[in-house]
């Protein structure tokens, strides 16, 4: 991404957000499934911890909470989020939906669950910024399912007026060397790329400025 495009991205992101930039002691929640939890790895190797490390290298002293739960689908997230919202939340990163795809859940239900989670966050923590992280259906689920499932995420982000990261697994999905033997869960190197996919958006919300690009070492 060129410097101009990164600056434009950050500017447009902040215009669309509530402009409640996180202070040094604010709290970021990553709410997801095994991809977020770092299945098969130490939690310190999962992308939320890597994002936190990069933020702290730039002087941020807040808290990042990995609220990933292996096996969770959007329906479980809708039920669980109330408990998460009992604590302070300044940035809420929603990264659920992979298990819905793998289990062939009805696409309409997945969309309504995502919207329901966001509605609960907005009601309980109206000042919090919400980031929806997009996912895509695996190719083996068929073209029809992919064409119905993949548009859910940009559609929800637009309808609910939240910040959007297009694809959590960009550069990792289908890459054997970046995944565990199961071919589904990223290994430590794959998690670094997940962090790079998410970091620019979080950096922009926290600091109100463009981030260093991944190739310049924003996420290590």
CORNORZI-V761834 format. One record per residue. N is the residue number from 0. RES is the residue in one letter. SS is DSSP state (H for helix, E for strand, C for the rest). NEAR is the number of other C-alpha atoms within 12 Angstrom. D_CENTER is the distance of its C-alpha to the mean C-alpha in whole Angstrom. Layout:
BEGIN
n->N res->RES ss->SS near->NEAR d_center->D_CENTER
n->N res->RES ss->SS near->NEAR d_center->D_CENTER
END
This chain:
BEGIN
n->0 res->X ss->C near->17 d_center->19
n->1 res->X ss->C near->15 d_center->23
n->2 res->X ss->H near->15 d_center->23
n->3 res->X ss->H near->13 d_center->24
n->4 res->X ss->H near->16 d_center->21
n->5 res->X ss->H near->22 d_center->19
n->6 res->X ss->H near->22 d_center->21
n->7 res->X ss->H near->18 d_center->21
n->8 res->X ss->H near->27 d_center->17
n->9 res->X ss->H near->30 d_center->17
n->10 res->X ss->H near->22 d_center->20
n->11 res->X ss->H near->22 d_center->18
n->12 res->X ss->H near->34 d_center->15
n->13 res->X ss->H near->28 d_center->17
n->14 res->X ss->H near->19 d_center->20
n->15 res->X ss->H near->22 d_center->17
n->16 res->X ss->C near->30 d_center->16
n->17 res->X ss->C near->24 d_center->18
n->18 res->X ss->C near->26 d_center->19
n->19 res->X ss->C near->24 d_center->19
n->20 res->X ss->C near->27 d_center->18
n->21 res->X ss->C near->31 d_center->17
n->22 res->X ss->C near->22 d_center->20
n->23 res->X ss->C near->20 d_center->21
n->24 res->X ss->C near->20 d_center->20
n->25 res->X ss->C near->29 d_center->17
n->26 res->X ss->E near->29 d_center->15
n->27 res->X ss->E near->41 d_center->11
n->28 res->X ss->E near->39 d_center->10
n->29 res->X ss->E near->44 d_center->7
n->30 res->X ss->E near->46 d_center->8
n->31 res->X ss->E near->46 d_center->8
n->32 res->X ss->C near->34 d_center->10
n->33 res->X ss->H near->32 d_center->12
n->34 res->X ss->H near->48 d_center->10
n->35 res->X ss->H near->48 d_center->8
n->36 res->X ss->H near->34 d_center->12
n->37 res->X ss->C near->38 d_center->13
n->38 res->X ss->C near->30 d_center->16
n->39 res->X ss->C near->23 d_center->19
n->40 res->X ss->C near->23 d_center->18
n->41 res->X ss->C near->18 d_center->19
n->42 res->X ss->H near->26 d_center->16
n->43 res->X ss->H near->23 d_center->17
n->44 res->X ss->H near->31 d_center->16
n->45 res->X ss->C near->39 d_center->12
n->46 res->X ss->H near->47 d_center->9
n->47 res->X ss->H near->44 d_center->9
n->48 res->X ss->H near->37 d_center->13
n->49 res->X ss->H near->38 d_center->13
n->50 res->X ss->H near->45 d_center->11
n->51 res->X ss->H near->38 d_center->13
n->52 res->X ss->H near->28 d_center->16
n->53 res->X ss->H near->33 d_center->16
n->54 res->X ss->H near->37 d_center->16
n->55 res->X ss->H near->22 d_center->19
n->56 res->X ss->H near->18 d_center->20
n->57 res->X ss->C near->19 d_center->20
n->58 res->X ss->C near->16 d_center->22
n->59 res->X ss->C near->24 d_center->19
n->60 res->X ss->C near->20 d_center->20
n->61 res->X ss->C near->27 d_center->18
n->62 res->X ss->E near->28 d_center->16
n->63 res->X ss->E near->38 d_center->13
n->64 res->X ss->E near->33 d_center->13
n->65 res->X ss->E near->35 d_center->11
n->66 res->X ss->C near->36 d_center->11
n->67 res->X ss->C near->35 d_center->11
n->68 res->X ss->C near->27 d_center->14
n->69 res->X ss->C near->25 d_center->15
n->70 res->X ss->C near->26 d_center->16
n->71 res->X ss->C near->30 d_center->15
n->72 res->X ss->C near->36 d_center->14
n->73 res->X ss->H near->39 d_center->14
n->74 res->X ss->H near->30 d_center->17
n->75 res->X ss->H near->28 d_center->17
n->76 res->X ss->H near->38 d_center->14
n->77 res->X ss->H near->31 d_center->16
n->78 res->X ss->H near->18 d_center->19
n->79 res->X ss->H near->25 d_center->17
n->80 res->X ss->H near->38 d_center->15
n->81 res->X ss->H near->23 d_center->18
n->82 res->X ss->H near->19 d_center->19
n->83 res->X ss->H near->28 d_center->16
n->84 res->X ss->C near->33 d_center->17
n->85 res->X ss->C near->14 d_center->20
n->86 res->X ss->C near->21 d_center->19
n->87 res->X ss->C near->24 d_center->18
n->88 res->X ss->C near->35 d_center->15
n->89 res->X ss->C near->37 d_center->14
n->90 res->X ss->E near->44 d_center->11
n->91 res->X ss->E near->46 d_center->9
n->92 res->X ss->E near->45 d_center->5
n->93 res->X ss->E near->48 d_center->5
n->94 res->X ss->E near->46 d_center->4
n->95 res->X ss->C near->47 d_center->8
n->96 res->X ss->C near->50 d_center->11
n->97 res->X ss->H near->40 d_center->12
n->98 res->X ss->H near->33 d_center->15
n->99 res->X ss->H near->35 d_center->16
n->100 res->X ss->H near->34 d_center->17
n->101 res->X ss->H near->26 d_center->18
n->102 res->X ss->C near->19 d_center->20
n->103 res->X ss->C near->24 d_center->21
n->104 res->X ss->C near->24 d_center->20
n->105 res->X ss->C near->23 d_center->22
n->106 res->X ss->H near->30 d_center->19
n->107 res->X ss->H near->25 d_center->21
n->108 res->X ss->H near->23 d_center->20
n->109 res->X ss->H near->34 d_center->16
n->110 res->X ss->H near->35 d_center->16
n->111 res->X ss->H near->25 d_center->18
n->112 res->X ss->H near->31 d_center->16
n->113 res->X ss->H near->44 d_center->13
n->114 res->X ss->H near->34 d_center->15
n->115 res->X ss->H near->27 d_center->17
n->116 res->X ss->H near->41 d_center->14
n->117 res->X ss->H near->40 d_center->13
n->118 res->X ss->H near->28 d_center->17
n->119 res->X ss->H near->27 d_center->17
n->120 res->X ss->H near->39 d_center->15
n->121 res->X ss->H near->27 d_center->17
n->122 res->X ss->H near->16 d_center->20
n->123 res->X ss->H near->22 d_center->20
n->124 res->X ss->C near->24 d_center->18
n->125 res->X ss->C near->21 d_center->19
n->126 res->X ss->C near->21 d_center->18
n->127 res->X ss->C near->35 d_center->15
n->128 res->X ss->E near->39 d_center->12
n->129 res->X ss->E near->45 d_center->10
n->130 res->X ss->E near->47 d_center->7
n->131 res->X ss->E near->43 d_center->6
n->132 res->X ss->E near->43 d_center->4
n->133 res->X ss->C near->35 d_center->7
n->134 res->X ss->C near->36 d_center->9
n->135 res->X ss->C near->35 d_center->13
n->136 res->X ss->C near->35 d_center->16
n->137 res->X ss->C near->27 d_center->18
n->138 res->X ss->H near->17 d_center->21
n->139 res->X ss->H near->14 d_center->23
n->140 res->X ss->H near->20 d_center->23
n->141 res->X ss->C near->17 d_center->25
n->142 res->X ss->H near->14 d_center->25
n->143 res->X ss->H near->16 d_center->25
n->144 res->X ss->H near->25 d_center->22
n->145 res->X ss->H near->22 d_center->20
n->146 res->X ss->H near->18 d_center->21
n->147 res->X ss->H near->24 d_center->21
n->148 res->X ss->H near->35 d_center->17
n->149 res->X ss->C near->32 d_center->15
n->150 res->X ss->H near->24 d_center->16
n->151 res->X ss->H near->39 d_center->15
n->152 res->X ss->H near->41 d_center->11
n->153 res->X ss->H near->27 d_center->13
n->154 res->X ss->H near->25 d_center->16
n->155 res->X ss->H near->34 d_center->14
n->156 res->X ss->H near->28 d_center->12
n->157 res->X ss->H near->18 d_center->16
n->158 res->X ss->H near->20 d_center->18
n->159 res->X ss->H near->29 d_center->16
n->160 res->X ss->C near->24 d_center->15
n->161 res->X ss->C near->35 d_center->12
n->162 res->X ss->E near->41 d_center->10
n->163 res->X ss->E near->38 d_center->9
n->164 res->X ss->E near->33 d_center->7
n->165 res->X ss->C near->26 d_center->9
n->166 res->X ss->C near->30 d_center->9
n->167 res->X ss->C near->41 d_center->7
n->168 res->X ss->C near->36 d_center->10
n->169 res->X ss->C near->25 d_center->12
n->170 res->X ss->C near->22 d_center->15
n->171 res->X ss->C near->30 d_center->15
n->172 res->X ss->C near->30 d_center->15
n->173 res->X ss->C near->23 d_center->19
n->174 res->X ss->C near->21 d_center->20
n->175 res->X ss->H near->18 d_center->22
n->176 res->X ss->H near->20 d_center->22
n->177 res->X ss->H near->25 d_center->18
n->178 res->X ss->E near->29 d_center->18
n->179 res->X ss->C near->24 d_center->20
n->180 res->X ss->C near->15 d_center->23
n->181 res->X ss->C near->16 d_center->22
n->182 res->X ss->C near->17 d_center->20
n->183 res->X ss->C near->27 d_center->17
n->184 res->X ss->C near->36 d_center->15
n->185 res->X ss->E near->38 d_center->15
n->186 res->X ss->C near->35 d_center->17
n->187 res->X ss->H near->29 d_center->17
n->188 res->X ss->H near->27 d_center->17
n->189 res->X ss->H near->36 d_center->15
n->190 res->X ss->H near->44 d_center->12
n->191 res->X ss->H near->39 d_center->14
n->192 res->X ss->H near->36 d_center->13
n->193 res->X ss->H near->43 d_center->9
n->194 res->X ss->H near->45 d_center->9
n->195 res->X ss->H near->40 d_center->11
n->196 res->X ss->H near->35 d_center->9
n->197 res->X ss->H near->43 d_center->6
n->198 res->X ss->H near->40 d_center->9
n->199 res->X ss->H near->39 d_center->11
n->200 res->X ss->H near->44 d_center->9
n->201 res->X ss->H near->48 d_center->9
n->202 res->X ss->H near->41 d_center->13
n->203 res->X ss->H near->35 d_center->14
n->204 res->X ss->H near->41 d_center->13
n->205 res->X ss->H near->42 d_center->15
n->206 res->X ss->H near->28 d_center->18
n->207 res->X ss->C near->26 d_center->18
n->208 res->X ss->C near->24 d_center->19
n->209 res->X ss->C near->30 d_center->18
n->210 res->X ss->C near->38 d_center->17
n->211 res->X ss->C near->29 d_center->19
n->212 res->X ss->C near->27 d_center->18
n->213 res->X ss->H near->25 d_center->16
n->214 res->X ss->H near->16 d_center->20
n->215 res->X ss->H near->13 d_center->21
n->216 res->X ss->C near->19 d_center->20
n->217 res->X ss->C near->30 d_center->17
n->218 res->X ss->C near->35 d_center->15
n->219 res->X ss->C near->27 d_center->18
END
